Amino acid sequence: MMKSFAEAFFQYFGARVQVEAGELVVDLPPELDEVFGKERLYLVFPQAEGQGRELSPHEDLLVYGSRIFDRMLGLLAGRGEAAYLPFPQRVSVEQHLPLPLHNCRLLENEIGVRQDQFYIFNFRASYLSDEKLERFIAIGLDHEGRPAPDTQQMLAQFEAQELALDGPVSVKTRPLDQMLEIAGEMARQQVSAEVAELEAVIKPRLEKVLLRLSSYYRRLSDEVNTGDPGQDETVRAELQQELKLKIAEELERHRLRVTIEPISYAVAVIPFAHYRLRLATPNTEQEIDLARNLYTGQIEQFSCFYCRQPLDHLALCERAHPVHAHCLEHCRQCGRDICRGCGIQSCAICQAVACVDCRAACNYCERWLCAQHVQSCAICDQPYCSDHGLRCRRCNQNYCHKCGAGGECLTCRQALAAPPLEVVNLPAIAGLRPEQYRWRQAENKLYVVYLGQRRLPSFIPAWLGGQVVVVVNRAGELVYWDRHGLLKRILERRM
């Protein structure tokens, strides 16, 4: 970056610049001889660690804060602090769509051309500790104050001969002040992100200096011997106080101080074609705004909602997001195209694609599942998948594995502990005479479970009579019934 800056700088001032083996040889025009004190400059630039070499007497290292660099900045003082850059229109406005369509069709295309204003602010950031470092920060903003990094690339393409002004121009100061505030905050954020890294580089240098000081004063203290113990202690105390002052000085000298100052700005006016597209998918109609830079021909700041990469074609998520075709899927449940940014995945059990509106999640494993592979537990109302469900061995109904723990559901256990019913109202069941049983009941969100114990004379053990379970739904319709115990086994043998 420094090399490119130096090359552009000296060419601007009419110097002849030659690139030779990683350095610049600059033959200065007469007006620059006095500034730099010589007719020819041999400029060398910082190398990667381990690749440096010793400079010859006629070479100059060009870095931030060097003598040559400061003189270059002195020449630039007052120049280019403000610039107005009207970019010409290089690309014609075309009626056809600026992007090919994937899963949608065009209903309407409105096109308008206008001159959009962009702002470019340049800041100098100075990092001062035991060493000095400076760098430039360029911030580009669009007319709404949003980052516009492409402006730097356009400046590199801008040709001075394209600039055609009939006279002086005026720039409104109020939006300019607002943009400067936004750009300044962005520059401060960039600097803040670098402070920790720079402090980490400074810390070893500081520790090395403090170790050297401590070793030096410890040696002086060990060598004190005036012959008077009291005098020795006084001298050692003075040395210790002097060491503290030296440490404080080094801490202050190594403290990182950062300043940021604006040095220039430019207002760029760029022609744009603004497209308002009304598009239709099989299920929706959507409006999309596109802006095409008529200087570069590029679609500006139009990226995929999911992957954030620039779009070279346009697919529409039916939740109103522009995306790449490979960044959306077709939901097998609702039949819509949904992008991965909204949420669409394959069911963990059947692999059928389900979108975020059609998915369900098991309360226990939280896997992405289609609605067909998740049920709501009739007892706790929590969703569960087939891997986390149990069938009750008594009432034969499915519940989540928590409510069906032990093989018998919570509703059946409640029915076993319930008091006997005076009256029971069961649907007609062939082969079952309800009056021969003593009934207990419990219910959940979907079912009412009746447990019947056969009535027997008191001298016959209750376990000989067997049990009956009857399950009805909330509408009173029979869902399931069966006999349990010894009586069931006897009847099964007879059959």
C-alpha positions in Angstrom: 0.0 0.0 0.0 2.8 2.4 0.9 4.6 1.6 -2.3 1.5 2.3 -4.4 1.0 5.6 -2.6 4.6 6.7 -3.2 4.4 5.8 -6.9 1.1 7.7 -7.4 2.4 10.7 -5.2 5.6 11.3 -7.2 4.0 10.7 -10.6 1.4 13.3 -9.6 4.2 15.9 -9.0 5.9 15.1 -12.3 8.7 12.9 -11.1 10.0 10.0 -13.2 9.5 6.7 -11.2 11.3 3.4 -11.9 10.4 0.2 -10.1 13.5 -1.8 -9.4 13.7 -5.0 -7.3 11.2 -4.0 -4.7 12.3 -0.3 -4.5 11.4 2.9 -6.3 14.0 5.0 -8.0 12.6 8.6 -8.2 14.1 11.3 -10.3 12.7 14.5 -8.8 11.7 17.6 -10.8 13.6 20.8 -9.9 10.8 22.1 -7.7 11.0 19.1 -5.4 14.9 19.1 -5.1 14.8 21.6 -2.2 12.0 19.8 -0.4 13.8 16.4 -0.3 17.4 17.8 -0.4 18.5 15.6 -3.4 17.8 15.1 -7.1 17.2 11.3 -6.9 15.5 9.2 -4.2 16.1 5.5 -3.7 13.0 4.4 -1.7 13.0 1.1 0.2 9.9 -0.4 1.9 9.3 -2.5 5.0 9.9 -6.2 4.4 8.5 -9.2 6.1 10.2 -10.4 9.3 13.5 -12.1 8.5 13.7 -10.5 5.0 15.1 -7.1 5.9 18.6 -5.9 4.9 20.9 -3.1 5.8 20.3 0.1 3.9 23.0 1.7 1.9 23.9 5.4 2.6 21.8 6.7 -0.4 18.7 4.6 0.4 15.7 5.8 2.4 13.2 3.6 4.2 9.7 4.9 3.5 7.4 4.1 6.4 4.8 6.0 8.4 6.6 8.7 10.5 9.9 8.6 8.5 11.6 11.8 7.3 10.7 11.3 3.6 7.1 10.4 4.5 6.6 13.5 6.6 7.9 15.7 3.8 5.5 14.1 1.4 2.7 14.8 3.8 3.9 18.4 4.0 3.6 18.8 0.3 0.0 17.5 0.4 -1.0 19.8 3.2 -4.0 21.8 2.1 -4.3 19.9 -1.2 -7.3 17.6 -1.9 -8.9 18.3 1.5 -12.2 18.4 -0.4 -13.2 17.0 -3.7 -16.3 16.8 -5.9 -16.3 13.8 -8.2 -19.1 13.6 -10.8 -18.7 10.1 -12.3 -19.9 9.9 -15.9 -22.4 7.4 -17.3 -20.5 4.7 -19.1 -23.3 2.0 -19.2 -26.6 2.6 -21.1 -29.9 1.9 -19.4 -31.4 -1.3 -20.7 -35.0 -2.4 -20.4 -34.3 -6.0 -19.9 -33.8 -7.5 -16.4 -30.4 -6.9 -14.8 -30.4 -10.4 -13.4 -31.7 -13.7 -14.7 -34.7 -15.1 -12.8 -34.8 -18.6 -11.3 -38.1 -19.6 -9.6 -40.2 -16.5 -10.4 -41.6 -14.5 -13.3 -41.7 -10.8 -14.0 -45.0 -9.0 -13.7 -43.8 -5.4 -13.9 -40.5 -3.5 -14.3 -40.3 0.2 -13.4 -36.9 1.9 -14.2 -35.7 5.3 -12.9 -32.4 7.0 -13.4 -31.0 9.4 -10.8 -27.7 10.8 -9.5 -26.8 9.2 -6.2 -24.4 10.9 -3.8 -21.7 9.0 -2.1 -19.2 10.2 0.6 -15.6 9.2 1.0 -13.8 10.3 4.2 -10.1 9.8 4.9 -8.7 9.7 8.4 -5.2 9.5 9.8 -4.9 7.2 12.8 -1.7 7.8 15.0 -0.6 5.1 17.5 2.0 6.6 19.8 3.9 4.6 22.5 7.6 3.8 22.6 7.3 3.6 18.9 5.1 5.7 16.5 2.8 4.2 13.9 0.4 5.9 11.5 -2.0 4.6 9.0 -4.8 6.0 6.8 -8.4 4.8 7.1 -10.8 5.4 4.2 -14.5 5.1 4.8 -17.1 5.1 2.0 -20.8 5.8 2.7 -23.8 5.9 0.5 -26.5 8.6 0.6 -28.2 6.9 3.5 -25.0 6.5 5.6 -24.5 2.8 4.9 -21.0 1.4 4.2 -20.1 1.6 0.5 -16.7 -0.1 0.2 -16.9 -0.2 -3.6 -16.3 3.5 -3.8 -12.6 2.9 -3.3 -12.5 0.6 -6.3 -14.3 3.2 -8.4 -11.8 5.9 -7.3 -9.1 3.7 -8.7 -10.9 3.6 -12.1 -11.7 7.3 -12.1 -9.9 9.2 -14.8 -9.2 12.9 -14.4 -10.1 13.6 -18.0 -13.7 12.4 -17.3 -14.2 15.2 -14.9 -16.2 18.0 -16.5 -17.4 20.8 -14.3 -18.9 24.0 -15.7 -18.1 26.0 -12.5 -17.9 25.7 -8.7 -20.3 23.4 -6.9 -21.9 23.7 -3.5 -22.3 20.9 -1.0 -24.9 21.0 1.7 -23.1 21.0 5.1 -25.8 19.4 7.2 -25.8 15.9 5.5 -22.0 16.2 5.2 -21.7 16.8 9.0 -24.0 13.8 9.6 -21.9 11.6 7.3 -18.7 12.7 8.9 -20.0 11.7 12.3 -21.0 8.2 11.0 -17.7 7.8 9.2 -15.8 8.9 12.3 -17.5 6.3 14.4 -16.7 3.6 11.9 -13.1 4.7 11.9 -13.0 4.6 15.7 -14.4 1.0 15.6 -11.6 0.0 13.2 -9.0 1.5 15.5 -10.5 -0.1 18.6 -10.2 -3.5 17.0 -6.5 -3.0 16.5 -5.6 -1.6 19.9 -5.5 -5.0 21.7 -3.2 -6.4 19.0 -0.9 -3.4 19.2 -0.8 -3.5 23.0 0.1 -7.2 22.8 3.1 -6.2 20.6 4.1 -3.5 23.0 3.9 -5.7 26.1 7.1 -7.8 25.4 9.1 -4.7 24.7 8.0 -3.2 28.0 8.7 -6.4 29.9 12.2 -6.4 28.4 12.9 -2.8 29.5 11.5 -3.4 33.0 13.6 -6.6 33.4 16.7 -4.7 32.4 16.0 -1.9 34.8 15.2 -4.3 37.7 18.4 -6.2 37.1 20.5 -3.1 36.9 19.2 -1.6 40.1 19.4 -4.9 41.9 23.1 -5.1 41.0 23.6 -1.5 42.2 21.9 -2.3 45.5 24.0 -5.5 46.0 27.2 -3.5 45.5 26.4 -0.8 48.1 29.0 -1.0 50.9 29.8 2.3 52.7 31.0 0.7 55.9 28.0 2.1 57.7 25.0 -0.2 57.8 22.6 2.7 58.4 24.1 4.6 55.4 23.8 1.4 53.3 20.1 1.2 54.0 19.6 4.8 53.1 21.4 4.4 49.7 19.4 1.2 48.9 16.1 3.0 49.7 17.1 5.9 47.4 18.0 3.3 44.6 14.6 1.6 45.2 12.8 5.0 44.9 14.7 5.8 41.7 13.8 2.4 40.3 10.1 3.2 40.9 10.4 6.5 39.1 12.1 4.8 36.2 9.4 2.1 36.0 6.7 4.8 36.1 8.4 6.6 33.2 8.7 3.5 31.1 5.0 2.6 31.8 4.0 6.0 30.6 6.3 5.8 27.6 4.9 2.5 26.5 1.3 3.5 27.1 -0.5 3.4 23.8 -2.1 6.7 22.9 -4.3 6.8 19.8 -5.6 9.9 17.9 -7.8 10.0 14.9 -8.2 13.0 12.7 -10.0 13.6 9.4 -7.7 14.8 6.6 -9.9 14.9 3.5 -13.2 14.0 2.1 -14.8 13.6 -1.4 -18.4 13.8 -2.5 -19.0 11.5 -5.4 -22.0 11.7 -7.6 -22.7 8.5 -9.5 -25.5 7.8 -12.0 -27.7 4.8 -11.0 -30.6 3.0 -12.7 -33.1 1.9 -10.1 -35.3 -1.0 -11.0 -38.5 -1.8 -9.1 -39.5 -5.3 -10.1 -42.8 -6.9 -9.3 -42.3 -10.7 -9.4 -44.6 -13.7 -8.9 -43.8 -17.1 -7.5 -46.4 -19.9 -7.5 -47.7 -18.7 -4.1 -46.8 -15.0 -3.7 -46.2 -11.6 -5.4 -43.2 -9.6 -4.3 -41.5 -6.3 -5.0 -37.7 -6.2 -5.3 -35.6 -3.0 -5.7 -32.3 -3.2 -7.6 -29.8 -0.4 -8.3 -27.3 -0.7 -11.2 -24.2 1.5 -11.2 -24.1 3.1 -14.6 -20.4 3.9 -14.2 -19.3 0.3 -13.5 -22.3 -1.6 -14.7 -22.5 -3.5 -11.4 -25.5 -4.3 -9.4 -24.9 -2.5 -6.1 -25.2 -4.1 -2.6 -27.5 -6.9 -3.7 -26.5 -10.1 -1.9 -28.1 -13.4 -1.0 -30.1 -13.3 2.3 -28.6 -16.6 3.4 -24.9 -16.7 2.3 -24.4 -12.9 1.9 -22.6 -13.4 -1.4 -23.4 -11.2 -4.4 -26.3 -12.5 -6.5 -25.6 -13.4 -10.2 -29.2 -14.6 -10.6 -32.4 -14.1 -8.6 -34.4 -16.7 -6.8 -37.1 -15.8 -4.4 -37.8 -17.3 -1.0 -41.6 -17.1 -0.4 -40.9 -15.4 2.9 -39.7 -12.3 0.8 -36.0 -12.9 0.6 -33.8 -12.7 -2.5 -31.4 -15.7 -2.6 -29.3 -18.0 -4.8 -31.1 -21.0 -6.2 -28.9 -23.3 -4.3 -29.7 -21.4 -1.0 -33.3 -22.5 -1.0 -35.3 -25.7 -0.9 -38.8 -26.8 -1.8 -40.9 -27.8 1.2 -42.6 -31.2 0.8 -45.3 -30.2 3.3 -46.6 -26.8 2.1 -45.1 -26.7 -1.4 -43.3 -23.4 -1.0 -39.7 -22.5 -1.8 -38.1 -21.4 1.5 -34.4 -20.3 1.9 -32.1 -21.7 4.4 -31.9 -18.4 6.2 -35.5 -18.8 7.2 -35.1 -22.4 8.1 -35.6 -25.5 5.9 -34.1 -29.0 6.5 -34.7 -32.7 5.9 -36.7 -34.6 8.5 -34.3 -36.6 10.7 -36.5 -39.7 10.3 -38.0 -39.8 6.8 -35.6 -37.2 5.1 -38.6 -35.3 3.6 -37.8 -31.6 3.4 -39.8 -29.4 5.8 -39.7 -25.6 6.2 -39.7 -23.8 9.5 -43.5 -23.4 9.3 -44.1 -27.1 8.8 -41.5 -28.5 11.1 -41.9 -29.8 14.6 -39.3 -30.6 17.2 -39.3 -33.4 19.7 -39.2 -32.1 23.3 -36.5 -34.6 24.2 -34.1 -34.7 21.2 -35.0 -31.4 19.5 -34.3 -32.8 16.0 -35.8 -31.2 12.9 -38.8 -33.3 12.1 -41.7 -33.1 9.7 -45.2 -32.9 11.3 -45.9 -36.5 10.4 -43.2 -37.8 12.7 -44.1 -35.8 15.8 -47.0 -36.4 18.1 -48.3 -34.4 21.0 -48.5 -36.4 24.2 -52.1 -36.8 25.4 -51.0 -36.4 29.0 -48.3 -33.6 29.1 -49.1 -32.1 25.7 -45.4 -32.1 24.8 -44.3 -33.0 21.2 -42.3 -36.3 20.9 -40.9 -38.4 18.1 -41.1 -42.1 17.6 -37.7 -42.6 19.3 -39.1 -41.0 22.5 -42.5 -42.5 22.7 -43.9 -45.5 24.6 -47.1 -47.6 24.2 -48.9 -48.3 27.4 -49.2 -52.1 28.1 -52.5 -51.6 29.7 -54.5 -49.0 27.6 -52.5 -49.6 24.4 -52.1 -45.9 23.7 -48.9 -44.0 22.7 -47.4 -41.4 25.0 -44.1 -39.7 25.4 -41.5 -41.8 27.2 -41.7 -39.6 30.3 -45.5 -40.1 30.8 -45.2 -43.8 29.7 -42.2 -44.6 31.9 -42.2 -48.2 33.3 -44.4 -49.4 30.5 -47.7 -48.1 32.0 -48.9 -44.6 31.4 -49.6 -42.0 34.0 -53.4 -42.0 33.2 -53.7 -45.8 33.9 -51.8 -45.4 37.1 -54.2 -42.7 38.1 -57.2 -44.8 37.2 -55.9 -47.7 39.4 -55.7 -45.3 42.4 -59.0 -43.6 41.7 -62.2 -44.4 43.9 -64.8 -46.7 42.4 -67.6 -45.2 40.3 -71.2 -45.4 41.3 -72.4 -45.1 37.7 -70.4 -45.7 34.5 -71.5 -44.7 31.0 -69.7 -46.8 28.5 -70.4 -47.2 24.8 -72.0 -50.5 23.8 -69.3 -53.2 23.5 -70.2 -56.7 22.2 -69.3 -59.4 24.7 -68.9 -57.0 27.6 -71.4 -56.6 30.4 -70.4 -53.5 32.4 -72.6 -54.3 35.4 -70.4 -57.3 36.2 -67.4 -55.0 36.9 -66.5 -52.4 39.5 -65.1 -49.4 37.5 -62.5 -46.7 38.1 -61.7 -43.8 35.8 -59.0 -41.3 34.8 -58.6 -39.0 31.8 -56.1 -37.0 29.9 -56.3 -34.5 27.0 -57.5 -37.1 24.4 -58.8 -40.1 26.2 -60.9 -41.3 29.1 -59.6 -44.6 30.5 -61.9 -47.0 32.4 -60.5 -49.9 34.4 -63.0 -52.6 35.5 -62.4 -55.2 38.2 -64.8 -58.2 37.9 -67.3 -58.5 40.9 -66.8 -61.8 42.7 -68.1 -63.3 46.0 -66.0 -62.3 48.9 -64.5 -65.8 49.4 -63.0 -65.8 45.8 -59.6 -63.9 45.4 -60.0 -60.7 43.3 -57.1 -61.8 41.0 -59.1 -64.7 39.7 -61.8 -62.4 38.2 -59.5 -60.5 35.8 -59.7 -56.9 34.6 -61.1 -54.9 31.6 -59.7 -51.7 30.2 -61.9 -49.5 28.0 -60.5 -46.3 26.2 -62.9 -43.8 24.7 -62.1 -40.4 23.1 -63.6 -37.1 24.1 -66.6 -37.7 21.8 -67.4 -40.8 23.7 -66.4 -43.1 20.9 -64.7 -46.4 21.6 -60.9 -46.3 20.9 -59.8 -49.6 22.4 -60.9 -52.3 24.9 -59.4 -55.5 26.2 -59.4 -58.0 29.0 -56.5 -58.6 31.3 -55.5 -61.2 33.9 -56.5 -64.9 34.4 -59.9 -64.6 32.8 -58.5 -63.4 29.6 -56.1 -66.4 29.4 -58.9 -68.8 30.1 -61.1 -67.3 27.3 -58.2 -67.3 24.9 -57.6 -71.0 25.5 -61.3 -71.8 24.8 -61.1 -69.9 21.5 
